[in-house]
Amino acid sequence: MKIVLATGIYPPEIGGPATYTRALALALQKRGHAVTVIAYGESVDGESSAFSVIRVSRRGGFVVRYVRYAWNVWKYVRCADVVYVQGPVSEGLPATIAARFARCPMVMKVVGDYAWEMAQHQGEQELPDAFVSHRHRGLIRAYEWIERFTARNAQRVIVPSKYLQSIVERWGVASEKIQVIVNASETLPSVDTRESIRQKYRVGDSVVVLSAVRAVPWKSLDRVIRWWREMPESHLFVIAGDGPELEVWKELAKKFQVESRVRFLGSVNRHLLAEWYAVADVFLLPSKYEGYPNVIAEATSVGLPCLVSDQGGNPETREQEPDLVRVIPIDDEVAWVSALQTVTRRAVDQSSTHTEQRWTSTQMVNATERVLQKVVRSRGSSV
């Protein structure tokens, strides 16, 4: 097949869609498909790739940016069999318009409700299930319209969880057009022994509770920081990740006088995160919303127990790893505090306990390839 992958971000920019798109492009290219990636961003000096990577500048307002992106997508999808778009808004709207003009079938991946996320930044308090049940005003209404318009125009929509399937169905997309393909975690870098890394990071005999998230309101770590006064002195809370809420969380730690037992790492690379997985005694994700938490797949792949909320795609991780994942109702503060207070040191050397993954990258690529092939065959039969 001749495949165009349209994405908002791509390496060297960091983020899930960037990592996913590059890994998928490499896998498809190795299988004999002709792949072209189109991404926002400036040209990278000395960039070398087994496939074409087209960079679309973000300069100018969003109208100029979208027109520029649509033009580039149109140039390449005219000769393509299918375009696989990695989101419904910034890449989704221009790619949808381009695909329609070029009469090229489109597959879209949806990993979250962008309109809901933007509403959260504006102070919206509704949980996603309530949010999607009615329309909103202003810019949020525009985002809602774009998501629904682009998703409905796709021949297939790929989502990483059954929860997100239910959200997309409520956008008006027929269930038979939606395919659930769980994200597979990439193998983590090898690290030193657990005890040597604990010495390196000077955690002593502390019980280490780890969370790695974008610092945004719906991750709910502000609640955990407030609870930390009730934790034993032996407990250390380590937060990896950056974002707009990070300074707020730091101020909360000072306000509640727990800053000596809450450590902020900021943005971390995969090797550093792998080391902290080895150090930690439990991983924590009390979020109000997750499409599908890739970080839980990573944590459980090295045998790290996890505490997750009952929101979004979080409970589905227990289906994958029932022995390692515990689901706690998001509003049950007593249950959360009790679960955290009773966490103890693990004796296992995590660096040598990689578990067998129930869902591998190869299986994920196989499933995605089948969807793309089915769309291409459907196009051929309708001509």
N, C-alpha and C positions, 0 to 999 in steps of 0.2 A: 504494500500500500504506500501511497504518497500521503504523509500525515503532517499537518501543521499543528503544533502545540502553541497555543496563545496563552501567555501568562502575564500577571502583573509584575512579579519580581522573579529574578533569576540570579544565580551566583555571578559575581562575588557578593551580591546582596544576600542577607540571611533570612531564613524563615521557612516554614513548612512547605509552602507552594514552590519555592525556589529549589529546595532540596529534592522534592518529589518530581518536579518537571525534569531536572537534569538526570536523575536516576532512571526515570521512565524513558526519556529520549535515548539514553545510552543502551538500555535493554532492548528497545524496539529497533534501533539501528543495528545491533548485533544480530537480530533475527531477520535482517535483510530488508527492512522497511526504509524508505527514504524519509528522513525526518528534518523538518525545519522548525526552529523555535523562534517565536516573536515575543519580545519582552520589553517593557519600559526600562529606560536606563540609558546612560551614555556609553559610547563605544569603549571597549577595554583594550588597552595597548597589549599587543602580543598575544591576544586570545587565540587559542588553538583548540579545535574541537573536531570530532569525527562527523559532525553534522553542522548545518548552517545555523547561526544564531544572529538574528536581526534585532538590533537595539533601536527603540523608539524613544526619542528624547521627551522628557517630562516638561520641558520649557514651555512657557505660555500658560494661558488659562485652560480649564478643563475642556472647553469646547475645541480649542486648537489642538490640544493633546489627544482628544478622542478622535478627531478627524484624521490626524496624522497616523494614529494607530490603526484606524479602520482602513485607510489607504494602503498601508503596508500589509495588513491581513488580506485585503482584496487581491493585491498583486500576486500573492502566493497561493491563495486557495482557488484561484481560477484554474490551476493545473493540479490541484490536490484531489484526493479521494474523500478526505474527511478532515475536519478541523476539531480539535479537542481543546476546549476552552476551560481555564482553570478557576473561573469565578464568574458570578453573574453581573458584576457592576463595572469596575474600571476596565477590565478586559472584556467582560461579557457584552456590554452594550455595543461598543464599536465592532467587535468580532461578529456579533449577531447580524448587524446591518451589512457588514462586508460579505458574510456568508450568504445572506439572502440575495444580494445583488449578483454574486458569483454562482448562485444555485449549487452551493456546496453543502452537503449534510454536516450537521454540527452535533457534537457530544459535549455536554457541559458537566463540570465537577462542581458540586456545592458542598462546602465544608462548614458553613455557618450562615446565620441570618445577619447580613451586613446592616440592614436597616435597624435591627434590634441593637446591635453593637453601637451604632451611631447614636441611637436614642439613649443608651446608657451613659455615653459621654456627656449628654445634655441633662442628665439627672433623672432620667426615666427609671422607675422602680419596678415595673412589671416584669415578671418572669416570662421567658420566651413563649410558653404555651398560651398565656393570657394575651401577650402582645400580638401574636399572629391572628388572634380571633377577631380583630377589628382594625379599621384603617386609622391612620393618624394624619397630622397636618404638616404643612410646610415642607421642609427639606426631607424629613423622614418619610412623608407620603411619596415624594419623588423616588427615594430609594426603594420603597415597597413596590412602586409601579415598575421600576427597572428590573428588579429581581423576578417579578412575575412574568413580565414581557419576555425576558431573555430565556428563562427556564422553559416557558411554554413553547418557545420557538425551537428548542433543541429536540432532535430526534430521540436522544436518550439523555438522562440525567444520572450521573454517578454520585452516590453519597457514601460516606464511610460508616454509617450507622443506621439502624432501623428508626432511631429517634429522628434523625434528619430526614429520613424518608417521609415520616409523618408530617414534618414541617413543610416539605416541598409539595406534598399532596394538598396541603391546605393553601398553597399558592395557586392551586388549580391545575396542577400537572397530574395526568392520569397515572395511576399506580403502575400500570404495565410498562410505562416509559421510564420508570426509575429502577436502577440497579444498585443494590448495596454491595460495595466492595470495601472490606475493612482495610485500613492502612496497615502495612507491615512495618515494624521498626527495623531500621538498619542495625547491623551488628555494631555494638559499641567498641571503641578502641580498647586494647588490652591495657590493664593497669597493674600496679604493684600490689602486694598483699594488703589486706584490710588494715592490719595493725600498723604497718609501716606508713600507710597514708594517714591514719589517725594521728600518728606522731608528727607527720609532716604538717598537718593542719592544726596541731595543738588543741585537740578536743579532749584530751585526757580520758577520764572515765565517763564522760557525759553520755547520756542517751540522746542520740542525734535524730531530730525530726526534720526531714528535708522536704522542701517544696520548690519546684522549678516552674515558673509561670511568667507570662507577661504581666507586668504590674498595671492591671486595669481593675476597675471596681468589681466586676462580677466574679473575680477569683476569690473574693471574700477572705483574704488573709488579714484584713483589718480586724475581723472578729477573732481570729486565732491569736493575734497580738494582744488583744484585750483579755483573752482567757489565760494568757501566759503567767499572770500573777498567781494563778491557782495551780501551776505546775510545780513539781518538786524542783529543788535547786539543781538537781542533777540533769535536768532537761535543757538541751540547747536546740533552738529553732533556727534553721539555716534556710535562707530564701535566696534562690538563684533567679535572675531575670531582671529586666529593666522595663521602664514604661512610665506613663504619667502619674501613677499612684505611688511610685517608689518613695518620693520625699514625704508624702503623707504617712506612709507606713513607718518610716524612720521617726517622724515626729510622734507618732502614737507610741512607739517603743519607749521614747524618752518620757512621754507624758505618764505612762503607766509604770515607769521605772523598771523596765525589763531589758533595757538596751544592752546590758552585759550578757544577757542570755538569748539575744536575737542577733544573728549575724547576717548581714546583707552582702551578697557576693556581686551583685550587679550582673551584667551580661557575661555569660561564660561560653567557652567553646565545648565541643563534644568530649574532648579528652578530659577537661576539667570536670564536666558534669559526670562522666563515667567514674572519676575518682570519688566524687561525693556520693554517688550511688553505693560505692564500696564502703564508704565511711558510715552511711546512714543506717539507722535501725528500723525506720519506717518512712514511707513516703506519704505526703499529705496533699489531697486535692479537694478542698471543701467548696468548690465553685458552684455558682448559681446556674452556670451554663457551660457545656462543652459539646461540640458536634460529635467528636470522638477524640478522647485524650491520648494522643500518641505517646505522651510522656509516661503514661501508665504501662503501655506495652513495652517501653524501654525499661522501666524500673523492674517489672516482673520478669523480663528476659534475663536478668541477673539475680533473680531470687529475692528481690526486695519486697517485703509486705507493703500493702498500700491501704490507706483509708480514703474513701471517696464519698462525695455526696450522692444523693439519689436523683440528681438533676441531669437533663440532657442525655448524652450518650455514656455517661459515667457508669451506670449499672451494667451496661453491656460488657464492660471489661471483666466483670465477675464471671460472665459466661465463658470468657476465654481462659481465665485463670482463677477458678473458684477457691483454690487453696491459698491464694496470696492476696486477694482483694476482698475487703470488707466494705459494705455499703451502709452509710449512716444517713438518716433523714436530715436534710439541710437545716431545718429549724429546731432540731432536738439538741439544744445546747448541753443538756445534762449528759446525753450519750457521747457527744464529741469530747467533752472535758474528761469524762470517765475513761474513754478509749485512749486518750493521750496520756493521762496520768498513769495508766497501767502498762505503757510501753516500756520494755526492758532492753538491756543490751543483748545483741545477737552475738553468739560465739562463732558463727560460721565465717569462713574466709571467702568473702563474696567474689574475689577475683577468679576463683576456680569453680564457681557454681552457676555458670550460664545454663539456663534451662532450655529444653527443646521448644522452639517456637511452634505454636499451634497454627500460625498463619504466616507464611514466609513471603519474602519479596517476589520470589519466582511465581508463587501462586497468585499474588496480586497483579503482576504483569500479565500472566496468563488470562485472568478474568477480564482485565482491561482490554487486552488484545481481542478477545472474543467479542466484546461489545462493539469495538470499532469495526471489526470484520462484518458483524451482523448488520450494522448501519450501512456499510459500503455495499454489501450484497443486496440490501433492500433498495438502495438507490438504483443499482443496476437492473433489478427486476421491474422497477417502475418506469424505466426509460422506454 
